[in-house]
Structures are given as structure tokens and as C-alpha cells.
Amino acid sequence: MKNNRIWLASALAALLLATGCGDDTTKTADTPDTSAAEEAKLPVAPAFSADSAYAYTARQVAFGPRVPNSRAHVATGDWVIQKFKSFGLSVQEQPFEAMAFDGKLLRSRNILARFAPTAARRIAIFTHWDTRPFGDKDPVRKNAPIDGACDGASGVGVALEMARLLALQPDSLQPAVGVDFILFDAEDYGYDSSTQGELTNQLAAQGKESWCLGSQYWAAHMLPANYKPSYGILLDMVGAKGARFSREGQSRESARDVVDKVWNTASQIGYSDYFIFQDSPGIDDDHVYTNRAGVRTIDIIDFSPAGEFPAYHHTTQDNMSVIDKRTLKAVGQTVLQTIYGE
């Protein structure tokens, strides 16, 4: 996922107008926000299968690093599309080319899979499916591509399992909303000045951001056209052992009610040890661009209140050894329950 630049509170206030990111509060809480609605009995949601999500995650990793322009990247994208289609979802591809910070032209595609495409009210589930082409934080193999088991594959694995479950439900047990799974490409081919200072960011001279190229393209060429879901949930780094999902700054700024809904739902179904009631700084991620496009989006991401990524982030250690079925279950069940609560 994206670079290691963290928008701390003092910087956020100045950048808010220009970026749409940020939150200058420092409020934290160790207990959920309570309300009468939270105490109400939750509707029945399907049981999310962590085994299935794990298998989907492992299958992506087995293709090899999903770096744009590689055979593994093409094969993975074809497989993801086939899986969504096998569940009966309506699938569209959004091919595009984007210049990376190092001057390479990336042949890329966003993927859109729609459950209940005729439903008027909709929820968007975002994630990215590419991997970083270099483990620039790795102390030994800085230039090696990474597996991206958590950073990329886990979000897709959760999305695929959600799609499978939704498609299995009879009409009487389907949620009251349609769900769009939107997978962004070329998210992780960005420039990190803290680890790549010896390189030149060619996009900076053009005034362009080097991260999240797929969501940038989607925001400028929205698919479907004039897309207006009720809100979006971005899944990024959602499968690692010991993951803790704090309430990220841009999410709180753009869709605090959705943050509260998701975190309170997690608490109600027993996952408050994963979805912690603490705030963290805003970060650069795909939700920056979906929010700018008018889709109120929150980010579920393994990111600490102190503004730190986990040790595997952007290293070759981001492989299947870090993936924990319990984390996949916590995220998948929470998001499914949130959807069924609409």
C-alpha cells in the first residue's frame, strides 16, 4: 500500500482544503460509542468463511508478485475476474495506462464486480490487487518485489469471499442494498522519499501524485458513470496476525458516521480487539481519491494510533506467513454485518 508519508495533526489543518485528508483532533477512546441503535438486535448476516478468504489470498500470492506489466499481474487479474463471474456477479474491466514515478508506463486495469446491480441503494467495497515492485523497507532485499500477501491479496480475498456469500443467499436473505466490489490497480507503485531518496520522482515535476494510480484514474473516469453509493469501505492490509484497525484521520474527516457504524458493529459482534476505539493520523491511500470523487469512504487498515505501519510493510516479509485467518474473519464478518445492517 501507499507511501509512508503520514499527515499529522498540525500538517492536516493546512492541507485540508487541498487534499481532502486530515483531522486535527487528538481524541481517543477505549470504549465504543454507545447508542440505542447499537443495543438493538443485529440482523442475521451470513457466516464469513476465513478458510475461504485465506485460500483466495494464497491463490493470488501463488501467481507471484502482482507487479503491473508482469505475467503474474495479468494472470492474477484474469483469475480474479473469473472468480467474480463464477459467483454470478456482473463484471467490468477498466483498462488504463499510467506513468510511474520512474518513467515506466504501467499497463493496468481496475476491476468492478456488482452484486444486485439493479438495486438503487448501494455500498462500495474498495481494495487494490497489485503489489509493490520493490521491498524498499527491507533491510536485505530492498529492490525485490514483494508477495503482498497482506498488502493487496488479503483485501481481495475478503472481497471475493463476501461476493461468494452474497451470491449464495436466496432472495429472502439478501441485504437491502447492492454491493459493488471495486478493485484498483497500480496502487503500490509509488515513490517513498524516506526509502528511495537515491531515485528521482519524475511525477513530482508534473505536480502529480505517484501513489494510488488506479483510484486516481477511476476518480477521473468514474465507473459506473455518476456513481453515487451511500458510502464506501476501503480494505487495505486486513489479514495479518495481530492487526489493529484504528480510526484513521481521513476516514473520520470524510465519513465519521460510517466509521462509528463499522467500529460499533465490530464491537457488538466481538471484534473490538481488532477494531480499536483509538484515532490515528490520516494517510495517503485509495480513499483519498474516492472521497475527492464524492464517495464518502473509510479505510480499514492495519495502522497504529502512533502513526506506524507494521514491521512487514513494504518488505519481503509480507508473505503468507503473516496471514491469520482470525483477522480475515474479524474484517469479513464485520463488513458483512455492516452491510446487512443497512
C-alpha positions as CSV (number, residue, x, y, z in Angstrom):
1,M,0.0,0.0,0.0
2,K,1.0,3.6,-0.5
3,N,3.9,5.6,0.9
4,N,4.9,6.1,4.5
5,R,4.0,9.8,4.5
6,I,1.7,10.4,7.5
7,W,-0.3,13.6,7.8
8,L,0.0,14.6,11.4
9,A,-2.5,16.9,13.0
10,S,-0.5,20.1,12.5
11,A,0.0,19.5,8.8
12,L,-3.5,18.3,8.3
13,A,-5.1,21.6,9.1
14,A,-3.0,23.4,6.4
15,L,-3.5,20.7,3.8
16,L,-7.2,20.0,4.4
17,L,-8.6,22.2,1.6
18,A,-6.1,20.9,-0.9
19,T,-6.2,17.2,-0.2
20,G,-9.5,16.4,1.5
21,C,-7.5,14.5,4.1
22,G,-6.9,15.1,7.7
23,D,-8.2,15.6,11.1
24,D,-6.8,17.9,13.7
25,T,-8.3,16.2,16.7
26,T,-6.4,14.0,19.1
27,K,-9.4,12.4,20.8
28,T,-9.1,8.8,21.6
29,A,-11.4,6.4,23.4
30,D,-11.0,2.9,24.7
31,T,-14.7,2.1,24.7
32,P,-17.3,2.1,21.9
33,D,-19.7,4.9,21.2
34,T,-23.0,3.6,22.6
35,S,-26.4,4.3,21.4
36,A,-29.9,2.8,21.4
37,A,-29.3,1.7,17.8
38,E,-26.2,-0.2,18.8
39,E,-28.0,-2.0,21.5
40,A,-30.7,-3.2,19.1
41,K,-30.5,-6.8,17.9
42,L,-28.5,-7.1,14.7
43,P,-30.0,-8.7,11.6
44,V,-28.7,-12.1,10.7
45,A,-25.7,-12.0,8.3
46,P,-24.1,-15.0,6.6
47,A,-21.1,-16.5,8.4
48,F,-17.9,-15.3,6.7
49,S,-15.5,-18.2,6.0
50,A,-12.0,-17.4,7.0
51,D,-10.8,-20.6,5.3
52,S,-12.2,-19.5,2.0
53,A,-10.8,-16.0,2.3
54,Y,-7.4,-17.5,3.2
55,A,-7.5,-19.7,0.2
56,Y,-8.3,-16.8,-2.1
57,T,-5.4,-14.9,-0.6
58,A,-3.0,-17.7,-1.0
59,R,-4.0,-18.3,-4.6
60,Q,-3.1,-14.7,-5.5
61,V,0.2,-15.0,-3.9
62,A,0.9,-18.2,-5.8
63,F,0.9,-16.3,-9.1
64,G,3.9,-14.4,-7.9
65,P,4.3,-10.6,-7.2
66,R,1.4,-8.8,-9.0
67,V,3.5,-6.0,-10.4
68,P,2.0,-4.2,-13.4
69,N,3.4,-5.3,-16.8
70,S,4.3,-8.8,-15.4
71,R,2.8,-12.1,-16.4
72,A,1.8,-12.7,-12.8
73,H,-0.1,-9.5,-12.8
74,V,-2.1,-10.4,-15.9
75,A,-2.8,-13.9,-14.7
76,T,-4.0,-12.8,-11.3
77,G,-6.3,-10.2,-12.8
78,D,-7.8,-12.8,-15.2
79,W,-8.3,-15.2,-12.2
80,V,-10.0,-12.5,-10.1
81,I,-12.4,-11.6,-12.9
82,Q,-13.2,-15.3,-13.5
83,K,-13.9,-15.8,-9.8
84,F,-16.4,-12.9,-9.6
85,K,-18.1,-14.1,-12.8
86,S,-18.3,-17.6,-11.4
87,F,-20.3,-16.2,-8.5
88,G,-22.8,-14.6,-10.9
89,L,-21.7,-11.0,-10.4
90,S,-21.7,-8.5,-13.3
91,V,-18.0,-7.7,-14.1
92,Q,-16.4,-4.8,-15.9
93,E,-12.8,-4.0,-16.6
94,Q,-11.4,-0.5,-16.7
95,P,-8.1,-0.7,-18.6
96,F,-5.7,2.3,-18.4
97,E,-2.1,3.2,-18.8
98,A,-0.3,5.3,-16.2
99,M,3.2,6.6,-16.0
100,A,5.0,5.6,-12.8
101,F,7.4,7.8,-10.8
102,D,10.4,6.1,-12.5
103,G,9.1,6.8,-16.0
104,K,7.7,3.3,-16.7
105,L,4.4,3.1,-18.5
106,L,2.2,0.7,-16.5
107,R,-0.4,-1.3,-18.3
108,S,-3.2,-1.6,-15.7
109,R,-6.8,-2.3,-15.2
110,N,-9.4,-1.6,-12.5
111,I,-12.0,-4.3,-11.9
112,L,-15.6,-3.7,-11.0
113,A,-17.9,-6.6,-9.9
114,R,-21.5,-5.8,-9.0
115,F,-23.8,-7.7,-6.7
116,A,-27.6,-7.0,-7.3
117,P,-26.7,-4.4,-10.0
118,T,-30.3,-3.1,-10.2
119,A,-30.6,-2.2,-6.5
120,A,-31.0,1.6,-6.2
121,R,-29.1,1.9,-2.9
122,R,-25.5,0.7,-3.0
123,I,-22.4,0.2,-0.9
124,A,-18.9,0.2,-2.4
125,I,-16.2,-2.1,-1.2
126,F,-12.8,-0.9,-2.4
127,T,-9.4,-2.6,-2.3
128,H,-6.3,-2.9,-4.5
129,W,-5.0,-6.0,-6.2
130,D,-1.4,-5.1,-7.3
131,T,1.8,-5.5,-5.3
132,R,4.7,-3.2,-4.7
133,P,7.6,-3.8,-7.1
134,F,10.3,-3.3,-4.5
135,G,10.6,-4.1,-0.8
136,D,12.2,-0.7,-0.2
137,K,11.8,-1.1,3.6
138,D,13.5,-4.5,3.6
139,P,17.0,-4.3,5.2
140,V,18.3,-7.0,3.0
141,R,16.3,-7.2,-0.3
142,K,15.4,-3.6,-0.9
143,N,14.9,-4.0,-4.7
144,A,13.0,-7.3,-4.6
145,P,9.3,-7.3,-5.5
146,I,7.0,-8.4,-2.6
147,D,4.4,-11.1,-2.4
148,G,1.9,-8.6,-0.9
149,A,0.0,-11.3,1.0
150,C,-1.5,-8.8,3.4
151,D,-0.9,-5.6,1.4
152,G,-3.2,-6.3,-1.5
153,A,-4.1,-10.0,-1.5
154,S,-5.9,-10.0,1.8
155,G,-8.3,-7.3,0.8
156,V,-9.1,-9.1,-2.4
157,G,-9.5,-12.4,-0.5
158,V,-12.1,-10.8,1.8
159,A,-13.9,-9.2,-1.1
160,L,-14.1,-12.4,-3.0
161,E,-15.5,-14.3,0.0
162,M,-18.0,-11.6,0.6
163,A,-19.1,-11.8,-3.1
164,R,-19.4,-15.6,-2.9
165,L,-21.6,-15.5,0.2
166,L,-23.8,-12.8,-1.1
167,A,-24.4,-14.6,-4.3
168,L,-25.4,-17.8,-2.4
169,Q,-28.2,-16.1,-0.5
170,P,-31.8,-16.7,-1.6
171,D,-33.8,-13.5,-2.2
172,S,-35.3,-13.6,1.2
173,L,-31.8,-13.5,2.9
174,Q,-30.2,-10.9,0.7
175,P,-29.2,-7.5,2.1
176,A,-31.4,-4.4,1.4
177,V,-28.5,-2.9,-0.7
178,G,-26.5,-3.7,-3.7
179,V,-22.7,-4.1,-3.3
180,D,-20.0,-3.0,-5.7
181,F,-16.6,-4.5,-5.4
182,I,-14.1,-2.1,-7.0
183,L,-10.5,-3.3,-7.2
184,F,-7.9,-0.7,-8.0
185,D,-4.7,-1.4,-9.9
186,A,-1.2,0.3,-9.7
187,E,-1.9,1.4,-6.2
188,D,1.5,0.5,-4.8
189,Y,3.9,1.7,-7.5
190,G,4.7,5.0,-5.7
191,Y,7.8,6.9,-4.6
192,D,8.7,6.9,-0.9
193,S,11.3,9.7,-0.2
194,S,12.2,8.1,3.1
195,T,13.4,4.9,1.5
196,Q,14.1,5.8,-2.1
197,G,15.9,9.1,-1.8
198,E,18.5,7.9,-4.3
199,L,15.8,7.8,-7.0
200,T,14.0,10.7,-8.9
201,N,10.3,11.1,-8.7
202,Q,9.5,12.1,-12.2
203,L,5.9,12.8,-11.5
204,A,6.7,15.4,-8.9
205,A,7.9,17.8,-11.6
206,Q,4.4,17.4,-13.2
207,G,2.6,18.1,-10.0
208,K,1.2,14.6,-9.9
209,E,0.9,12.1,-7.1
210,S,2.8,8.8,-7.6
211,W,0.6,6.6,-5.4
212,C,-2.8,5.1,-6.0
213,L,-2.7,5.5,-9.8
214,G,-5.7,3.2,-10.2
215,S,-8.0,5.1,-7.9
216,Q,-6.8,8.4,-9.3
217,Y,-7.8,7.1,-12.8
218,W,-11.2,5.8,-11.5
219,A,-12.0,9.1,-9.8
220,A,-11.4,11.0,-13.0
221,H,-13.2,8.4,-15.2
222,M,-15.8,7.0,-12.8
223,L,-17.2,3.6,-13.4
224,P,-20.2,3.3,-13.3
225,A,-20.7,6.8,-14.6
226,N,-22.1,9.2,-12.0
227,Y,-21.6,6.6,-9.3
228,K,-23.3,7.6,-6.0
229,P,-23.2,4.8,-3.4
230,S,-24.3,5.6,0.2
231,Y,-20.7,5.1,1.2
232,G,-17.5,3.1,0.6
233,I,-15.3,0.9,2.7
234,L,-11.6,0.5,1.7
235,L,-9.9,-2.7,2.7
236,D,-6.1,-2.4,2.9
237,M,-3.8,-4.7,4.8
238,V,-6.6,-6.6,6.5
239,G,-5.2,-10.1,7.1
240,A,-2.1,-10.0,9.3
241,K,-1.6,-11.6,12.7
242,G,-2.1,-9.1,15.5
243,A,-3.7,-6.5,13.2
244,R,-5.2,-3.5,14.9
245,F,-7.5,-1.2,12.9
246,S,-7.6,2.3,14.4
247,R,-9.9,5.1,13.2
248,E,-7.8,6.8,10.5
249,G,-7.9,10.5,10.1
250,Q,-9.2,10.9,6.6
251,S,-11.9,8.4,7.4
252,R,-13.1,10.4,10.4
253,E,-13.0,13.6,8.5
254,S,-15.0,12.4,5.5
255,A,-17.4,9.8,6.9
256,R,-17.3,9.8,10.7
257,D,-20.8,8.2,10.8
258,V,-19.6,5.3,8.7
259,V,-16.5,4.9,11.0
260,D,-18.8,4.7,14.0
261,K,-21.1,2.3,12.3
262,V,-18.4,-0.1,11.4
263,W,-16.4,0.1,14.7
264,N,-19.6,-0.2,16.8
265,T,-20.7,-3.2,14.7
266,A,-17.3,-4.9,15.3
267,S,-17.6,-4.3,19.0
268,Q,-21.2,-5.7,19.1
269,I,-20.1,-8.9,17.4
270,G,-17.0,-9.4,19.4
271,Y,-14.2,-7.9,17.4
272,S,-13.2,-4.8,19.4
273,D,-9.8,-6.3,20.0
274,Y,-9.2,-5.8,16.2
275,F,-11.2,-2.6,15.6
276,I,-9.8,-0.5,18.4
277,F,-11.5,2.7,19.6
278,Q,-8.5,4.9,19.1
279,D,-7.7,7.5,16.5
280,S,-4.7,7.6,14.1
281,P,-3.3,10.2,11.7
282,G,-4.5,10.5,8.1
283,I,-2.6,8.6,5.5
284,D,-2.3,8.5,1.7
285,D,-4.4,5.7,0.4
286,D,-7.1,5.0,-2.3
287,H,-9.8,6.5,-0.1
288,V,-8.2,10.0,-0.6
289,Y,-9.3,9.8,-4.3
290,T,-12.7,8.1,-3.8
291,N,-13.5,10.8,-1.3
292,R,-12.5,13.5,-3.7
293,A,-14.8,11.8,-6.3
294,G,-17.7,12.3,-3.9
295,V,-17.9,8.8,-2.5
296,R,-17.7,9.0,1.3
297,T,-15.1,6.4,2.1
298,I,-13.4,5.0,5.2
299,D,-10.2,3.0,5.3
300,I,-9.9,-0.2,7.3
301,I,-6.1,-0.6,7.5
302,D,-3.5,-2.1,9.9
303,F,-2.1,1.2,11.2
304,S,-1.3,2.2,14.7
305,P,-2.6,5.2,16.7
306,A,1.1,6.4,16.8
307,G,1.1,6.5,13.0
308,E,3.2,3.4,12.4
309,F,2.8,0.6,9.9
310,P,3.5,-3.0,10.9
311,A,7.0,-4.4,10.5
312,Y,6.2,-6.4,7.3
313,H,5.0,-3.3,5.5
314,H,6.8,-2.9,2.1
315,T,9.3,-5.7,2.9
316,T,9.7,-9.3,1.6
317,Q,8.2,-10.4,4.9
318,D,4.8,-9.6,3.6
319,N,4.1,-13.2,2.6
320,M,1.6,-15.9,3.7
321,S,3.4,-16.4,7.0
322,V,1.9,-13.1,8.3
323,I,-1.7,-14.0,7.3
324,D,-4.0,-15.0,10.1
325,K,-7.5,-16.5,9.5
326,R,-8.8,-14.8,12.7
327,T,-8.0,-11.4,11.3
328,L,-9.7,-12.2,7.9
329,K,-12.7,-13.4,9.9
330,A,-12.9,-10.3,12.0
331,V,-12.8,-8.0,9.0
332,G,-15.0,-10.0,6.7
333,Q,-17.7,-10.7,9.3
334,T,-17.7,-7.0,10.5
335,V,-18.1,-5.7,7.0
336,L,-20.8,-8.2,6.1
337,Q,-22.7,-7.4,9.3
338,T,-22.5,-3.7,8.5
339,I,-24.0,-4.3,5.0
340,Y,-26.8,-6.4,6.5
341,G,-27.5,-3.6,8.9
342,E,-28.5,-1.2,6.1
